[in-house]
């Protein structure tokens, strides 16, 4: 996780138990905390409670294998911003982290640019050369996913899970992803943009950005 | 039959039987005693006369009363011993036949034999007997009535805590996250019941909690290594120097890991449904869910150029939101997955049933096995084989009936809601 997120340009620190976690959050303010519920020496939910009691504004993503609804609900109630169940793709985590940082720092109104493409995450729209390009919801999600994980190989499984969620194993029929990528490319090129989506044969896709 | 009714039936029968038997015995004993007393009176009269005759050698002057009188007649025959006789005479005053008891004996006064009859009416005795019997019957009736009333009220009151306990048991569900806490009662038997129930649910709850935490921990412990595998694969994919062959191998590892984790999640879900860890206490808008699920898959449907027709009425069911979503997710996923390109999916929702039909790629599924775990027809691809089993379990939990049929080259899954 640290390796992957660091490669995405985040400054990452990690601790492995409850005591160290409390020490770290006492000392530093983080933009985003990725929190496993089951920690040696305590529950991640206790850390959430601690953050809330001390009026810390760190964004929190809870990670747990317990997809028990109760845990999810109590986590969100305690002020977690998001919830991921194991196992997940690192690219998925990366998107969630980016979303939380956007929300906390820019009140969600961040414009992410990738070359000549500008993505308005709040308005859920993109523009190329300052010209609005119409995308479907799925195409927008896919593009944002690729841009946030730029220069990384994203497997089709990861894309499918991001677009259709966990419970949709039909998406393992990768034709759907291919169709979306094809449309995206068409629209970008039509608007005068450069097609930076590389197909990695049999594996997935990669957004090549300088 | 209620315990009280059963008990009352036996009790009242036994009481009536005892009282009737007792009354009959009482009647005979009383009759015997009164008759003996009567005879005693007659005999004492006899002794008085004999005594008088012995002393005065003449018959006494006889004072007759209405209920007792003596007749004397000369007689030649001599009774060897005194003789009792039952007889009757007509009482003019009361205008009825009265039975009388007579004592006949012979006596010799100055050489002359007399036959003396002492008569005593039995009317008094009979009246007394009647009165006593009447009082007895009245008492029996009163006792029965009071017995019944007391029993009914008292027993109803005594059983009240029992019904309270039953109500609490009905309300109890082990997923309420605590053992049953029944209060202490003043009646030993009911207290024993409550105490045993408390202990039983305590141990059931402990087992349940242990099982639950085991499945959760096991799932956690299994998902963690899977998560590690997946993140390592994501990292490996980033290494640009990898050969295509290695990439393919890494991807098949990823596929396997993903399948494993999905399989595991499905099994966990099945276990949770079977353990009834979901309470069906939410109002769920079925139509909304179905339409939402279709919308979520619009791109998939479009890509396959499927036609979806829906005919849905508004329907809100007492259900579980999450389970309902899983249910319709699975049904819709199957429909989309197993409909050939350009095929038709038809979804009908009415007040009493929901029906998913879709054009089939091949022939019918095996009706008997279609809902079995890990049932995979040869053309099913890479599903977990648990989707329909989960659908079946959810229906079972909610009390719905699900039936598969194959008509007009269409797979039809019909769920009948509670009738």
HADDOCK unambig.tbl for C-alpha pairs under 7 A between the chains (distance, minus, plus):
assign (segid A and resid 4 and name CA) (segid B and resid 235 and name CA) 6.60 0.50 0.50
assign (segid A and resid 65 and name CA) (segid B and resid 219 and name CA) 6.58 0.50 0.50
assign (segid A and resid 65 and name CA) (segid B and resid 220 and name CA) 4.67 0.50 0.50
assign (segid A and resid 65 and name CA) (segid B and resid 223 and name CA) 5.91 0.50 0.50
assign (segid A and resid 66 and name CA) (segid B and resid 216 and name CA) 6.24 0.50 0.50
assign (segid A and resid 66 and name CA) (segid B and resid 220 and name CA) 6.16 0.50 0.50
assign (segid A and resid 86 and name CA) (segid B and resid 223 and name CA) 5.77 0.50 0.50
assign (segid A and resid 86 and name CA) (segid B and resid 224 and name CA) 6.67 0.50 0.50
assign (segid A and resid 86 and name CA) (segid B and resid 227 and name CA) 5.79 0.50 0.50
assign (segid A and resid 87 and name CA) (segid B and resid 223 and name CA) 5.93 0.50 0.50
assign (segid A and resid 87 and name CA) (segid B and resid 224 and name CA) 6.94 0.50 0.50
assign (segid A and resid 87 and name CA) (segid B and resid 226 and name CA) 6.05 0.50 0.50
assign (segid A and resid 87 and name CA) (segid B and resid 227 and name CA) 4.10 0.50 0.50
assign (segid A and resid 88 and name CA) (segid B and resid 227 and name CA) 6.34 0.50 0.50
assign (segid A and resid 89 and name CA) (segid B and resid 230 and name CA) 6.49 0.50 0.50
assign (segid A and resid 89 and name CA) (segid B and resid 231 and name CA) 6.26 0.50 0.50
assign (segid A and resid 89 and name CA) (segid B and resid 234 and name CA) 6.97 0.50 0.50
assign (segid A and resid 90 and name CA) (segid B and resid 231 and name CA) 5.81 0.50 0.50
assign (segid A and resid 90 and name CA) (segid B and resid 234 and name CA) 6.52 0.50 0.50
assign (segid A and resid 152 and name CA) (segid B and resid 238 and name CA) 5.84 0.50 0.50
assign (segid A and resid 153 and name CA) (segid B and resid 237 and name CA) 6.00 0.50 0.50
assign (segid A and resid 153 and name CA) (segid B and resid 238 and name CA) 5.56 0.50 0.50
assign (segid A and resid 168 and name CA) (segid B and resid 333 and name CA) 6.89 0.50 0.50
assign (segid A and resid 170 and name CA) (segid B and resid 333 and name CA) 6.56 0.50 0.50
assign (segid A and resid 170 and name CA) (segid B and resid 337 and name CA) 6.07 0.50 0.50
assign (segid A and resid 176 and name CA) (segid B and resid 300 and name CA) 6.28 0.50 0.50
assign (segid A and resid 176 and name CA) (segid B and resid 303 and name CA) 6.53 0.50 0.50
assign (segid A and resid 203 and name CA) (segid B and resid 251 and name CA) 6.84 0.50 0.50
